[in-house]
Amino acid sequence: MESNPVLLESKSSPINLLNEMQQLRLLGHLCDVTVSVEYQGVRAEFPAHKAVLAATSKFFKEVFLNEKSADGPRSNVLLNEVRVADFASFLEFVYTARVEVEEDRVQRMLEIAEKLKCLDLSETCFQLKRQMLESVLLELQNFSESQNSEEESAAHPSVAPAAEAERERPGSPASRPGRGASPEGPAAKPKEKM
């Protein structure tokens, strides 16, 4: 008798795998490539794992898969015009699927994601930029609405004082007989017969 197949799936395994790879990278264990970045004379080197870089970046995948066997496996990659802090954030993102950066660096992170062809980071930056834009637009809308309501309340303080002023003004419809004003008022004139 055959039994039905069942799915064994770990929800924690992907996170555990990323965490372990990050620990190996931070300790320099099993790293098979060093990425050197340089920007305006500032240079730094980052040990990493080719498999992780190739899995998360089409740029690195192309570099590593196009290595010539005669040259042997590449153990160093040089990236010019990439800021050290931005590449460090990039590495943290590809190894952990998250990174915390200042708001003003989001655009730079998007640029490095596009340069290194990292789709996950690009999408994450786009989503964050959209949320930031929506937040700013909402604040502007709320500010505009509060300004409009302040202007309206200044232009029309209330209906009651306006009606009161209308009643007190001679010759106004509110001061004519039958509207609550006395017939002896100055606006009351006797009707002439024709």
C-alpha positions in Angstrom: 0.0 0.0 0.0 1.4 3.4 -1.0 1.1 6.4 1.2 0.5 9.9 0.0 3.5 12.2 -0.3 3.7 14.9 2.3 5.6 18.2 2.1 8.4 18.8 4.6 9.1 22.5 4.6 11.1 24.6 7.0 10.0 28.2 7.5 13.2 29.0 9.5 15.7 27.3 7.2 16.1 30.3 4.7 16.7 32.7 7.5 19.0 30.3 9.3 21.0 29.7 6.1 21.4 33.5 5.6 22.4 34.0 9.2 25.0 31.3 9.0 26.4 32.6 5.7 26.6 36.1 7.2 28.5 34.7 10.3 30.9 32.8 8.0 31.5 36.0 6.0 32.1 38.2 9.1 34.6 35.7 10.4 36.3 35.3 7.0 35.6 31.6 6.8 35.2 29.8 3.5 35.3 33.1 1.6 36.6 32.5 -1.9 36.6 36.1 -3.3 37.7 39.5 -2.1 35.8 42.5 -3.5 37.8 45.7 -3.5 35.9 48.9 -3.7 37.3 52.4 -4.3 35.7 55.8 -4.4 37.6 59.1 -4.5 40.8 57.6 -3.0 39.0 55.6 -0.3 39.5 51.9 -0.7 38.4 48.8 1.3 38.3 45.1 0.8 35.4 42.8 1.6 35.8 39.0 1.8 32.7 37.2 0.5 31.4 34.0 -1.0 31.1 33.7 -4.8 28.0 31.6 -4.5 26.1 34.2 -2.5 27.2 37.1 -4.7 26.3 35.2 -7.9 22.9 34.2 -6.5 22.0 37.8 -5.6 23.7 39.8 -8.3 23.6 39.3 -12.0 26.7 41.4 -12.3 28.7 39.0 -10.1 27.1 36.0 -11.7 28.4 37.1 -15.1 31.8 37.9 -13.8 32.2 34.5 -12.1 30.7 32.4 -14.8 32.8 34.1 -17.5 36.1 33.4 -15.8 38.5 31.9 -18.2 39.7 28.5 -17.0 43.3 29.4 -18.2 43.4 32.3 -15.7 42.1 30.1 -13.0 39.3 31.1 -10.6 39.1 34.8 -9.9 39.7 35.6 -6.2 39.6 39.4 -6.5 37.1 41.8 -8.0 37.7 45.6 -8.2 34.7 48.0 -8.2 35.5 51.6 -9.0 33.2 54.5 -8.1 31.5 52.5 -5.4 31.4 54.0 -1.9 32.7 51.8 0.9 29.7 52.4 3.1 27.3 51.6 0.2 29.0 48.3 -0.7 29.1 47.3 3.0 25.3 48.0 3.1 24.9 46.0 -0.1 26.7 43.0 1.3 24.7 43.2 4.5 21.5 43.2 2.4 22.4 40.2 0.2 23.6 38.2 3.2 20.6 39.1 5.5 17.8 40.3 3.2 17.7 43.6 5.3 19.8 46.6 6.0 19.3 49.9 7.7 20.4 53.1 5.9 19.7 56.8 6.3 16.9 58.1 4.1 19.2 60.2 2.0 21.2 57.0 1.1 18.2 55.2 -0.4 18.8 56.7 -3.8 22.5 55.6 -3.7 21.5 52.1 -2.6 19.2 52.0 -5.6 22.1 53.1 -7.9 24.4 50.4 -6.5 21.6 47.8 -6.9 21.2 48.8 -10.5 25.0 48.8 -11.1 25.4 45.3 -9.6 22.1 44.1 -11.1 20.6 43.1 -7.7 16.9 42.8 -8.4 15.8 42.2 -4.7 17.6 45.4 -3.5 16.2 47.4 -6.5 12.7 46.4 -5.7 13.2 47.1 -2.0 14.5 50.6 -2.7 11.7 51.3 -5.1 9.1 50.2 -2.5 10.7 52.3 0.2 11.0 55.4 -2.1 7.3 55.0 -3.0 6.3 54.8 0.6 8.4 57.9 1.4 6.8 59.8 -1.5 3.3 58.8 -0.4 4.1 59.9 3.1 5.3 63.3 1.9 2.2 63.7 -0.4 -0.1 62.8 2.5 1.6 65.4 4.7 1.3 68.0 2.0 -2.4 67.1 1.5 -3.0 67.4 5.3 -1.1 70.7 5.4 -3.1 72.0 2.4 -6.4 71.0 3.9 -5.6 72.6 7.3 -4.6 75.8 5.5 -7.8 75.8 3.5 -9.9 75.3 6.6 -8.1 78.0 8.4 -8.6 80.4 5.5 -12.3 79.5 5.3 -12.9 80.0 9.0 -11.1 83.4 8.8 -13.2 84.5 5.8 -16.5 83.2 7.3 -16.2 83.3 11.1 -19.8 82.0 11.6 -23.3 82.3 10.2 -24.9 83.6 13.4 -23.0 86.9 13.6 -23.6 87.6 9.9 -27.4 87.0 10.4 -27.3 89.3 13.4 -25.7 92.1 11.4 -28.2 91.6 8.6 -31.1 92.1 11.1 -29.6 95.3 12.5 -29.0 96.9 9.1 -31.8 99.4 8.2 -33.6 98.5 4.9 -32.5 94.9 5.1 -35.0 92.1 4.4 -34.6 91.0 8.0 -35.8 94.4 9.3 -38.9 94.5 7.2 -42.3 93.8 8.8 -43.3 90.2 9.1 -39.6 89.2 9.6 -39.4 89.9 13.3 -38.8 93.7 13.1 -41.3 96.1 14.5 -43.5 98.1 12.1 -42.5 101.3 13.8 -38.9 100.8 12.7 -37.3 103.4 10.3 -37.7 101.0 7.4 -41.4 100.6 7.8 -43.2 102.9 5.3 -47.0 103.1 4.9 -48.2 101.8 1.6 -49.8 104.3 -0.6 -53.1 103.5 -2.3 -53.3 103.8 -6.1 
